[in-house]
Amino acid sequence: MKKRFTISIFCLLALAICTPAQNKHFKTSEYPTYKGLVIAGYQGWFIQRDGKMYTDPTKIRIDMWPDMKEYKQSYPTGVKYADGTTATFFSATDKSTIDLHFKWMKQYGIDGVFMQRFFNYARPGTQQRKIYAKMLADALDAASKYDRAIAVEYDLSGLKATGEDCSMLIEDWKFLVDSLKVTNQKGKKTYLYHNGKPLVAIWGLGFPDRPYDIRNIGFDKLLDFLKNDPVYGGCSILIGVPTFWRELGRDCVKDTYLHDLIKMSDIVLPWMVGRTKLETYDAYRDNIAKDLEWCKENKIDYCPVIWPGFSWHNLKKTAESNATPRHGGTFYWNQIYHSINYGCEMLFIAMFDEVNEGTAIFKITDNPPVDNVAKFVGLEGKPSDHYLWLTGQAGKMLRKEIPLTPAIPERKK
């Protein structure tokens, strides 16, 4: 009897060893490909502390002010509107805030968001990790509720020059898959897939102002893990790189290893924010055709970055306010039109909520607070939802639901 029991235990162990590990991602998604979609970046930086926000005007680092009419919960600030009332602000830690933002995505036909996850958020045991884990969990619930695509975008900002590498992101991805079920959320499965596999974005590779060397951070190991690990892998990869990544010039490191890493990925996303204005865009747009040709030769998909305007005067005190004017949406639509006209099949919008650099597309007030220290940019007389509506129209034009046109579509009243 004892011998038979021993043999049975041995057989079970052998079976466990021989049985392949089970992949933890859900097999399918409501969004099996990025192609045909317009996806925005979502920062979620705006967090209340002790029931207040931006109490000191000298420390305000945002250049646009959200339209607060629809938020269920808001917090007083240290600035006032022209009529003397105290301006309020939302907190991204409130579930109601996340829910409202995803509700807008549904309402205006925006396909979804990449949830930005900075390197600092991946450090175990930190308060930041707890805060942004909850925020991501709330976003996953809202994405399922409103049937919006959602994906994780790691940002390498915060990675130190020494003593750290991308192995921390490997462990963080395991945490997100195991604890938050990012690729197997409750309800509708809306995690964004590409080529039928969960898409993981990684931004910040190849910028010369970063303290790290792309050859020494284990990026190749991170890619190998995400693509090939039997339990947590099987993913598609998007890599965010500088504007002149193909030439390895100007805003990019002069290292051909960047091309090697890009060729290991599935999508390349060149960063364009702050590089041009309406008057100079024509000189930049030709990069799209050349980038697309390179990607076609190397069998990689290409995703352009589209942005409505730019201002970071309150963040960088010496910077010009409204450095890149929106021109009522003409600058934004110009990028959208040319990207689609060149043959781009997907768009990345920078950003859904980034008021600190004046790139937000969500509802912004055209009557921001008035302050002697902080200076805010309005919407040039446009309604607060103007850029949400334009972004929805961009998706329709991308999918050929409306004609391709260089002119901004007329909005029915």
N, C-alpha and C positions, 0 to 999 in steps of 0.2 A: 504493500500500500504506500509506504513511504517512498519507494523507488518510483512508483507510478506518479506520485505527487511531484517529485523532483523533475521528472521528465516533462510533466505538464507545465511547470514553471519555466523550464528551459525553452519549451516550444513557444510560450507566450512572449518571453524576452526576445527570442529570435524573430517572432512575428512583428514585434514592436520595432526592432532594428531594421527589418526589411521593408516595413510599410512606409511609403513616401510621406513626407510631411505635408499637411494640408495647408493650402494657401488660404489666407484669412480674408481676402477681398471678395465682395459679392461678384458673382459671375457676370452680371449685366448691369446696365445703368440706363436711366431715362435719357441720358446724354452720352451716347457711345463714341462721339467724335467732337472735336473742337470746330471742325469745318462747318461753316454756315452759322457760326455763333459770334455774338458780340459780348465779351466778358470784361468786366471792370475790376480793377484792383480795389481792395477794401482794407483801409489801415486800422481803424478802430482805436486810434491813439487817445481819444478824448474821454478822460476818466475823472469823475468827481471824487473829491476827497473831503470827508467830513461835511457832506451836503452842500459844498460850494465849488465854484470853478472860476478861474481867472480873476481872483480877488484883487490882484495888483496889476493895474494897467501897464506898468513898466515891464512886466514879465510876460505879457501876452505875446504869443508867437504864431498867431493865425492872421491871415489877411482877408478872409471872407467870413461872413456870419450866416449861419443857417437860418432858414425860415422856420420858426419854432411853433407855428400854429397847430400842427397836428401831433406833437409829442405828448404822450400821456404824463410823462415825468420830466421835469426840468429843474435847473439849479441856478440860483442867483449868481451874478458876476459883479465885478467892480466897475463896470462901464454902464452907461445909460444911453437910451435912445434920445432923439432930438426933443421929444415931448417930456423928458425928465424921468420916464419910467425905467426901472432897472432891467437891463438886458439879461435874458436867461440863456442857458446852453444845455444841451443834452449830454448824457453820459453813455458811452458805448457798453458799459457794464450792466446797464439795465436791459433786461430781456425785451421790454416793450420797445426800446429803441431799435434793436436788431430786427424785431418783427415788423416795425413800420418801414424800415429800409427795404426789406425783402418784399413787403407789400407793394412799395413803389416800383420795384423791379418788375413784378408781375403786372401791375397796372399799366406801365409804359412799354412793356415788351422787351425789357432788358434781360438777356438770357441768364445772367448770374454773375458771380464774383470769384476772384482768387482772394482768399483770406491771407493777408500778409503775416508771415511768422518770422520775426527777426531772430537772429542768432541768439540774442540775449534771452528770448523766450524759451529756448531749448535747455537752458541750464537747470539741472535738477535741484529741487529744494528752494527755489527762489519764489518770491511773491509774484513776480512778473509771470512766471510760468503758470501759477494758479489762476491769476486774473485772465490771462489770454486763453487758457484752456477752457474756462467757463464761457468766454466770449465765443470761442469756436464751437462749443457744444450748443449754445443758443443759436448760432448761425446755421448749424446743421439741422436743427429742429425747424427753423424758419424756411430753409431751403426745401425741406421735405413738404412742409405745409403749403408753400406757394409754388411748388414744382419749379424751382430755380436751380441751375447748375451751381456747384460749389467745388472748389479745389484748394489745396494748400500750396502756398508759394513761400518757400524759404528765402529769406533775404540774408546774405552773408555779412551785412553791416553789423559790426560788433565783434566779429571774429578777430582775435588778437594775432599779432605777428608771430609770437612764440608761445609754446605751451598749449596750443589748441589746434584742432583740425576738424575735419568734417565727420569724424566718428561720433561726435556729439549729436549730429543730425540723424545718424543711423539709429541711435538709441531713442531719439525723440520720435522718429517715424514709427518705431515699434510701439511707443507709448500712445501715439495718436490712433494707431490701428487697434491696439488692444483695449485701451481705456475709453477712448472717445468714439470708437467704431466709425472713423471717418469714411472708410470705404464700404461700410455696411450699416448705414444709419437706420434708425427706426423709420417706419413709414415708407414713403416713396424713396427709392434709391436714386439720388440725384447727384452723387459725386461725379465730377466731370471725367470722362474717359476719353482716350484718343487712341485710334487704331485698336479699339476694343479693350484697352487696358487703362487702369487708373492713372491720371496725369498728375505728376508732381513737378511743380515749377521751382527753379532755383535761380535767384537773381543776384547779380553782383560779381560776375566773373569777367576779368579782363580790364577792369578800371584801374588806371595807374595811380590814383590817389588812395588806394586801399593799402593797409599796412602789410598784407599777406602776399606771398608769392604763390601763384596758382599751381606751381609745380610741387609745393611743399605742404599742401593742406589736405592731401588724401582725397581729392575730388574724384579721381578715377575709381577709387574704392567705393565711394558713395554711389557713383553711377552704377558700378557693377552690382552693388547690393540692391539698389532699387530696381534694377532690370532683371537680376538673376536669382536673388534669394528665393528659395522654395516656399517660404512662409509669408514673407513681407514684400517680396519683389513682384516681378511680372508687371512692372509699371512702365508707362511712357514718360519721357523727360522733356521739359521745356527749360531752356537756358537763357537767362537774361544777360545781354552783353552790351558793350558800348555801340554808339551809332556807327563808327567806322571800324567795326570788327572785321569786315572782309579784307580791308586794306591794311589792317593792323596799324592804323595811323591816327593822328590827332588826339582823340579822346580814348585811345586804346593802347594796351601794352604791346610792345613790339616782339611778341613771342608766338611763334607758330604752334606752340603747344595748345594755345587757345583753339585753333582750328581742329586739332586732334580731339579735344574734348567735345567740341560742337558736333563733330562727326559721330560721336558716340551717343548723341541725343536724338530726339525726334522732332523737336521744334526749336527754332532760334528766334529770339525776340530782341531786336535792337532798341536800345533806349533813346528816345528822341526829345524828351521833355527839356525845355530850356535851350534847345539848340538853334531854334529859328523863330521867325515871326511871319505874319501874313506876307509882308513885303519881300521876304527872302526865301520863302518856302520852295519856290520853283527850283532853286539851286540845290535843294536837298532831296526833292522827290525822285530825282533820277536814280538815287541810291536804291530805291525800291526795286526797279527793274533789274539792276545789276545784282542785288542781293537775291532776288528770286531766281535768277539764272544760276548763280552759284549753288543755291539750295537744290535746284532741280538736278544739277549735275551730281550732287552728293546725296541725293535721295533723302532730303530733310525738308520738313515743312517750315514755312515762314510766316511769322505773325508781326505785323507792324504795330507800333504804339501810337495811339491817337490821343491828343490832349486838347482841352478847350482854351487854355490860356495859362498864364503863370504870374505869380507875385509872391515874394517872400520878404517884403520890406520889414515886417515886424519880427521875422526870424533872423534876418541878416540886416542889421540897422543901416548899413551903408548901401544896401540894394535899393534899386528904384521900385517904387510902388507901381503895380500893374505893368510890370516889365514886358509882358507879352499880352497885349490887349486882345479881347475876344472878338471884337468887331461884330457883336450881335449874333455870333455863331458862325460867321463866314469863315474864320480861320479854322474852326473845328470841322465844318462840312467840307472844306477844301481838302483837308487831309483824308477824310472818309472817302470822298469821291475818287481821288487819285489812287488811293490804295486799292479800291475795288476795281477801278478801271485798269490798273496794271495787272490784275489777276489774283490779288490776295483773297484767300478763302476764309480767313478768320481775322478778328480784330481784338486788340487789347486796349481798353480805355483806362487812361491814367487821369484821375482816379474817381472812384465813386464818392468818397467823403473827405478828400484831402484839402481842407480849407487852409491849412497852414502854409501850403505852397500855391494856393489859389488855383488848383486844378480840379476841384470838386464839380461833379455833374449833378449831385442831388440838390434838393430845394434850398436855394440861397436867397436871402432877402436883398432887395434893391434899396432898402433903407436901413443900413447897418448902424450900430451904435456910433455916437459922436464922441470923440475923445481927443484931448490935446497931445497925447503921447502915442497911442496906437492909431494906425491909419488903415481903414478898411476899404476894400474894393466892392462895388456893387455889380449889378447885372445890366447896366447901360439901358435901363428902361424895359428890359424883357421880364416876363413873368418868372416866378421862382422855379417853375418846373420846366423851363425852356430847354435845358440841356438833357433832362430826362426824356423829354419828348423827342428831341433830335436824335438821341442815342437809340431809341426805339425805331425811329425811321431808318437809321443806319442799318439795323438788323434786317429790316424789310428790304432795303436796297441790296444788301449783301446776298440775300436769298432770292432776289429777283421777284419779290412780291410787289415792288413798285419799280418804275423805270429808273435806270441809272442816269443821274442828272447832276451837273455841277452847281446848279442853283438850289438853295435851301427850299425844301417842299413847303407849300402853303398850308398853314394850319387852319383847319376848320374851326370856327367858333362855336 
